[in-house]
Amino acid sequence: MNTVNFGNNGAIELAAITTMGISVKDSDNPIGFFGTGLKYALAVLLREKAEITIKSRDFTAMVFGSKINVRGKEFTTVNLDVRRACGETLFVDMGITTHLGANWGFSEAFRELYSNTLDEGGEVWKSSECDKTFDTVISVKSDGVAEVYDSREELFPNLRNKTLLYQNGMVQVYKWFSDNLYYKGVKVHETGGSYFTYNFLGGQRLTEDRTLSSQWLAR
């Protein structure tokens, strides 16, 4: 299987991985601010049988699942096997199951990890392409994630290559036919086709599913 790596400088802390609602992005205008995206992504990727390793300056964590039974129904919890640089080992139950993000797939999980990477000024790459060094690297071994990586232009278009027609503090308008609306450079809505492409810079609210909460407001 292919491995896709998400790297950035600045060591991630365990609490930022395991605690819902913690968002401490090193950015003035981050894409993500709910503090849930990484947790959703780990749950979804574990459900999809991906192998996930998180390496920071102070520790390496392997993500794995454990079976539990609640009222006769089986769930898989999301856990971390943490090995600290000092030699200490920890078992961490994240308090979530792989049912989190039940309607999400590889695209949504990739979007969350890549958004975090962009917010921190990092990079994403395949292990087969090169070898890079960052303070924090999340490695995902999964052909499904690799396929999304290869087609990431739809989720995260390179707007610098597009012709900008107009811009104010709220929106950018590009001379580019597209089926999508974008918010801070990330796909948030499918339009069915538009002669121009719109990238909102503010003034929009997103659901926790990272889609527009109000199509009317966007229009």
C-alpha positions in Angstrom: 0.0 0.0 0.0 1.0 3.6 -0.6 1.9 5.9 2.3 0.9 9.6 2.4 2.6 11.9 4.9 1.3 15.1 6.4 4.2 17.1 8.0 4.6 20.4 9.7 7.0 22.2 12.0 6.0 22.5 15.6 5.6 19.5 17.8 2.0 18.3 18.3 1.0 17.5 21.9 -0.9 14.5 22.9 -3.8 16.6 24.3 -4.3 18.1 20.8 -4.7 14.6 19.4 -7.0 13.1 22.1 -9.2 16.0 23.3 -12.2 17.2 21.4 -12.5 21.0 21.0 -8.7 21.8 21.2 -7.7 23.9 18.2 -4.4 25.8 18.5 -3.4 26.5 14.9 -0.3 28.5 14.2 -2.2 30.7 11.7 -4.0 34.1 11.8 -6.9 32.8 9.7 -7.0 29.0 9.9 -9.2 26.7 7.8 -10.0 24.6 10.8 -11.2 25.8 14.2 -13.6 23.2 15.6 -10.9 21.1 17.2 -12.4 17.9 16.0 -11.1 17.3 12.5 -8.0 15.2 13.5 -10.1 13.0 15.8 -12.7 12.4 13.0 -9.9 11.7 10.5 -8.3 9.1 12.8 -11.6 7.4 13.4 -12.6 7.2 9.8 -9.2 6.0 8.6 -9.0 3.3 11.2 -12.5 2.2 10.1 -11.2 2.0 6.6 -8.3 -0.2 7.6 -5.6 2.4 7.2 -2.3 2.1 9.2 -1.6 5.4 11.0 1.5 6.6 12.7 2.0 10.0 14.4 5.6 11.1 15.0 6.5 14.1 17.1 9.7 15.3 18.6 8.9 13.7 21.9 6.9 10.6 21.0 5.7 8.2 18.4 2.1 7.0 18.5 0.5 4.0 16.7 -3.2 4.3 16.2 -5.1 1.0 16.7 -8.6 -0.3 17.6 -10.0 -2.3 20.4 -13.4 -4.1 20.4 -16.0 -3.3 23.0 -19.6 -4.5 23.4 -22.4 -2.2 24.4 -25.9 -3.6 24.8 -25.0 -6.5 22.5 -23.6 -4.2 19.8 -19.9 -4.3 18.9 -17.9 -1.1 18.5 -14.2 -0.4 17.8 -12.6 2.2 20.1 -9.7 4.4 18.8 -6.6 4.1 20.9 -2.9 5.2 20.8 0.1 3.1 21.7 2.6 5.9 22.6 6.3 5.5 22.9 8.0 8.6 24.4 11.6 9.6 23.6 12.5 8.9 27.2 11.5 5.3 26.9 8.1 5.6 28.7 5.1 3.8 27.1 1.5 4.8 27.3 -1.8 3.4 26.3 -4.4 6.1 25.5 -8.1 5.5 25.0 -9.3 8.5 22.9 -12.8 8.0 24.1 -14.2 7.7 20.6 -15.1 4.9 18.3 -14.7 4.3 14.5 -18.4 5.2 14.2 -17.4 8.9 14.5 -17.9 10.5 11.1 -20.2 7.7 10.0 -20.9 9.4 6.7 -17.2 10.3 6.0 -14.8 8.5 3.8 -11.2 8.9 2.5 -11.9 12.3 0.9 -13.2 13.9 4.1 -10.4 12.3 6.2 -7.7 13.6 3.8 -9.4 17.0 3.8 -9.0 17.3 7.5 -5.4 16.2 7.7 -4.4 18.4 4.7 -6.3 21.4 6.1 -4.4 21.1 9.4 -1.1 20.8 7.4 -1.9 24.0 5.4 -2.9 25.9 8.6 0.6 25.0 10.1 2.5 25.8 6.9 3.4 22.2 6.3 3.6 19.8 3.3 2.0 16.6 2.2 3.9 14.0 0.2 4.0 10.3 -0.7 6.8 8.2 0.8 7.7 7.1 -2.7 8.3 10.7 -3.9 10.8 11.9 -1.4 11.9 11.9 2.3 11.2 15.0 4.3 11.9 16.0 7.9 9.3 17.9 10.1 8.7 18.2 13.8 5.3 16.4 13.4 4.5 13.8 10.7 1.3 11.9 10.4 1.8 8.9 8.1 -1.2 7.1 6.6 -0.6 3.8 4.8 -3.7 3.5 2.6 -4.3 3.2 -1.1 -7.6 5.0 -0.6 -5.9 8.1 0.8 -3.2 7.9 -1.9 -5.9 8.1 -4.5 -7.4 11.2 -2.9 -3.9 12.7 -2.8 -3.4 12.1 -6.5 -6.7 13.9 -7.3 -6.5 16.6 -4.5 -6.8 19.4 -7.0 -10.6 19.1 -6.8 -10.6 19.5 -3.0 -7.7 22.0 -2.8 -7.3 23.8 -6.2 -4.2 25.7 -6.9 -5.9 29.1 -7.2 -2.6 30.8 -8.0 -2.8 29.2 -11.4 -6.2 30.6 -12.1 -7.1 34.1 -13.4 -8.4 36.3 -10.6 -11.1 38.7 -11.9 -12.3 40.3 -8.7 -11.6 40.3 -5.0 -12.8 42.0 -1.9 -12.6 41.1 1.8 -15.3 38.4 1.5 -14.8 36.6 -1.8 -12.5 36.0 -4.8 -13.9 35.4 -8.3 -11.9 33.4 -10.8 -12.3 33.0 -14.5 -12.6 29.3 -14.3 -15.6 27.0 -14.9 -16.1 24.8 -11.8 -18.7 22.5 -10.2 -17.8 23.7 -6.7 -17.8 26.6 -4.2 -14.7 27.0 -2.1 -14.0 28.5 1.4 -10.4 29.5 2.1 -9.3 27.4 -0.8 -11.2 24.2 0.3 -14.2 22.7 -1.4 -17.4 23.2 0.7 -20.3 22.9 -1.8 -21.2 21.4 -5.2 -23.0 23.8 -7.5 -23.7 21.7 -10.5 -21.6 24.0 -12.6 -20.8 27.7 -12.7 -19.0 29.9 -15.4 -17.0 31.5 -12.6 -15.5 30.0 -9.5 -16.0 31.6 -6.1 -13.6 31.3 -3.2 -15.1 32.8 0.0 -12.6 34.4 2.4 -15.1 35.0 5.2 -18.8 35.7 5.9 -19.8 32.0 5.7 -20.6 29.5 8.3 -19.6 25.9 7.9 -21.2 22.8 9.5 -19.0 20.5 11.5 -19.1 18.4 8.4 -17.2 21.2 6.7 -19.9 22.1 4.2 -21.8 25.4 3.8 -24.5 25.8 6.5 -26.5 28.2 4.3 -26.5 28.0 0.5 -28.8 31.1 0.5 -26.1 33.2 2.3 -23.5 32.0 -0.1 -25.6 33.0 -3.1 
